[in-house]
């Protein structure tokens, strides 16, 4: 077994805390070396550990690389352009800035451009590997004679930045941004100069506009009217007619010179409407669970009357675009194809928020043997619900997350002892961290007024010196606080510790533009749609992020906290972050549509997204389990987005097994829980077959069992249905939907789903279709209730312990030997029905998924049947008795002409049997695991059925004679 390795990432944010108002509570301005009160909590203003560091005096003056024109307030970090301001490796200039569709770099004489569309791919398809579109310079834009000693930042907006050069005689100011084909310039002290890599292929030079090709990429430079461009080898220059402004645009690749010229003309209409501001706004509609997001551009007309511009959209944007139509050419990028809108000053996306839950309902483990298993696991965790592996902000957060899951689950099944133990651990831990008493140097938060950030000590993974990972760390704190607030709302009041929770939220992702103590949405890249992890972003490949799922843990925490405390502003900010990032993850970490990764990359997922690409890798491990698992943990009711595409879940898990050379051996619980979102029966079989697994550091056996067992009852996430309540979800199994909603409030609610289904949810409860499951909280307020909930959980209309057969055995006379309906017979035949009997399928004693091992074999020969175009169907009667962890698999093979060669082989996904005596029905609904060849007419053909144990240490009984049946797709 490979040893578990603590995982690290380079992540996120900073923020700030000083004085003003938090949730209506006035916080006094404090002097240095004082503890600042926030309700009953406090933070310190006295440094207690390492501080952010960079070049020169950055620890005390993060604005040393900003001009006087830069916006006031806390400086942003954790962005695509952060290495311009937060300099770490080059103390004069930046690392490459991957804005898309263009990448940029800064030099003493100006701004470099790269439109590299050729990925560099390293590694092998089944091992650690990565792809990048590295910076390869096409042109450099500057001012004749410019020799600036450094580049500074002259301004920023939501997704643009303005680098600035000055050598005392000459100046250059540029504005660049995500999605902008244009870079806009203001210059003084000399001619505008464009240096090209080699001699430029000039295809148009019409006065103020020049079009040229470099390295196969087409650029157009637009000078003021009346100006001209002069070409001399690899140098293009203009006096700009003394007016000091110009723009340079990258054109999308085109098929013809005519199309290229037309684009240059179209872009030219907006070339002098310089983008000077960008701003996002969003609106969540609870009635429809819909999120509308508007991306707006402010322009300044340097000449002419145009106020609109040209923008390009990432896949997560154009796939949800509302009310606009892109033009045909597209840009290649590290994120996939970017579609173009011309003549716009804003665009809007419309996305459905699918809903989140505090926890899955106990529909599968609320009674019987499974309840006993669950309560046993809960009891084992009761004395140490956090099971904390370290005392820094990250590992404390992991422990808090574990305890929160235990509290939620224990409450669902009326285990008040474990619930209260977990809640007490959360309460005491958070209260300790949220109190900065005199002389305390650990387990507290420090506000740094220079950087405008709240740092928890002990820090870890660069959360102090590099402002990494704040959203990862603090998301656990906020989520645990939300669970505690359901049961102890007085603790969460602003007058007590709610204000400190709000400060953690604002540190990582300040949702208030008017709170200048923190930059707006510090760690969230608004246009790219996801978080960045590194505070400084000083890498050649740009910024990066591993654990998108821990970023989503933060977003979900805001939804849960906002809902339970009634703060709809925080809730809606969480919904914006969650919904947008869920779409981005599907595109850029998972590439579920198989359109964004380079074809030669060879992976269905990445462990890390970089500014210029992605990597099947992590910072801390080369194990496939961790490369793929880092974007799956923690598993919570806020991570149902991972199951939005069950087929992709199966693809992702299959790659893991392939790259690992077999099933996972570390982080098994995380990976099985993910597998359960696409194949819950297989996940349950894996869990039951491996009772001795080692839990991941933030997991518990109770939560893993609860999650997988209940998904086996609920089925997979149904994204075709939404609700008018944020704490809701819909699942589907065998065509039957289960509707779920949670109500942490003190009053009953009715939730309406888009199908018309209405669900009444009592105060402090979670409801499922037609019934209630005990859940969540003390609706009357105050401390957790001293009296127990009902000793018997209300009915949940759980599914039957054995599924009914998809097709009942026939009651008509047995078919003839030429019939497509064949029964599995004693002696190994496939023929007409006979007397009921049984045979034994031997135990697997290992994992034989996909490979027949000691199979029971049944054969029919001499078949002459016409192919109907349908698929194989079967109904096998299986009984594993009380055995736990068994899974039986079937392979059906067709030799169409009886020549001894199998023309079609179908291996079906194994069926996880339950430990309850009585037959279960294994049918084709399990789905194909693999298939080779094609079906056709059977002419003296042969059909063979092999049945074996894929997993499990006990034998299984297979019904024969008039029971197990095979229905061939023939007539």
C-alpha angles and dihedrals in degrees: 000000000000111000119248113254124205106247126231135186137184103242154143165349151340132204144162149253126189125124135313123086130324115187091333094311115120112226115199122233106253134210122234116284093027132115111240113219120227107182106300090339133068146189129213129248092196116093111247102172146001116334133209111289135195140139119332115335096348094127088068101021114036088169094066089105095043125087126231088259094063115111118272122245132052115347117244121245134173094053137127089256099039096117088069091066107017097053116191111149103023112038094195108037139016138263116252112300111217103204100155140255082033131032120211139197132190127233138170092267101041149289124333123213129209126183094174109170098173114092122220107220124192134179128029132291093252099038141051108312143146144196128216138176093212124202108273110172121235100168142358120214122203148114124290109266096007112156106166116181091218143352121247135190115253098180148335140203132184095300106357134079133191116216115198133204129192132167095177094264103045133037136191127188121186132184118206133165151163113293095008115129086190130072111200123212141193115190139182138179099036149013122305108254131197113191115198132204097250125336113333118238098227110203098171133021111170108159110276093016127064127179121196142161126231124178089348094306124116122225132179124200118202119201125184117283111278093031126109137204124233122206123207114166107294094352127089117182143172137185086217086224086277093292099113104220137095141145136221122207132195111218122215115252111276136195099223143029090240093056090047092052091047091053091049089054093046093048089046091065088068101030095107096041091093115203106239101166143022127193137177125210128178140189128199117205109204091193092066102017085237127150120206117191125188122200108198132190127204116205137190116210107227086184136351126024103278114126098172131083147195121263137175123216132217118234094258087056103043092044088061098034116144126198100356135089122213121221119245107259116080135194123237114230143163087264096050132262116350116209122214133233119189129197097019136128094190144006132199136216127201119204135171117238102218095201135243135235133215086229141335113277119253097248095131104034102034096103145016127017093340091056089052090051092049096046089049090056091046092051090051090056096043098094094048109024095163097045085192117202097193142004101236124102095268099048093039086053092051090052091049090051092052092050092048091055091049092050093051094047096043090053091051092058097037096252094145094168093062092039093054093044090055093045091049091052091050093046095049094044096048093043090052093050092044093056120078101189123182113287094010114137103170136051094029142098126247125202115216109202093194094060097024093232139133111221124190119216131245084046125193142192092020096305088139110035097030100026090235128160102005092140091049094050100038095043089071092050093050094045092051089048089054091054091048091048091060091060100029108030093167090064089055095051116121089240089061122027104326091091091060091051088053091052091055089051092051093045093061101028115006106203094190119082090193093059101087093178086084131035113248111268092344101189099029117091098215098200098037088050099227145071127272117217107203117078094210102030090207100157131116088239093050124240123339146197132197110178106051087164092062088051087054089049087062093048092048090048089059091051093049094044093045093048097047094045096041093242100141092177091062091041092052092047088054091049091052092050093042099047095043094046093045088059092047093050092053089054106036107026098031105019088206092180092050092232107108109050116076110265092239094052091089100205133105093209143021130221093210135028116210129191089252101033145318141279136216086218144080135219091248113031144025093205111121089222090062097037090057097028095057089073093049104054139130097035109212140144085270092063100067088114085079087070098048089109109036092183090057090050088059091047092050093048092047090055090051092054091045096048092042093050090238142358119330119283098185129041086017093153093054092047095046090050089053090046088053089065089064105022110014096172092055091046091052090050091051091050094049093045093054108045093155097061120136112244119236112255095261097037136087131207089237094058095043092051093044093049097047097039092051095047087053086060098037100040124210132334114279108213094179091080129062133178140213092246127071096220097065142100141176127218132189130205124175090344095308119116127215116200118207132187134168127209117195092173129102094246133061118257137193117224119203120203126207090252089061094255112143123204124192111212120194122223112286094004143109117227132200129194109305098351147043133250117203109255151150132009157315103310092185093062131235125078123342112294116273092209120072125246117246112310090225116052115234115257116278099189089242116196118263116275090241123039117234116248114269088227122020118233111266121266092195122091116290116274124255122260090266095055121116089226109087131177126213104247135197109263094038102283130139108212150098118346117275138173118322114264143146142229132192125248106209121239117266098223088191138020114300099160106161096003120092108232121180089343130184104237128206123184140186121190138187094039120167108186137142116238111246098197093246128114134256115277130191143168114201120188109224133177123179092176110212094334115131124217102017122146125183123203135194134205122193118197130190126204099187097195103026092244094131096258120112109231096182129024123183122189112191124206112265123260118233108220122213125236093244119106113246136072122295125194121241108195140167087268085086086077134229117295092188141341136191131192129008136275124244143148116329108228109176082333134169130224122194130190121197120191121187143150111267093185138001140075098243135068123254128215117235118201116230141183108032094007122060110052137187119204111200119210091242139105 
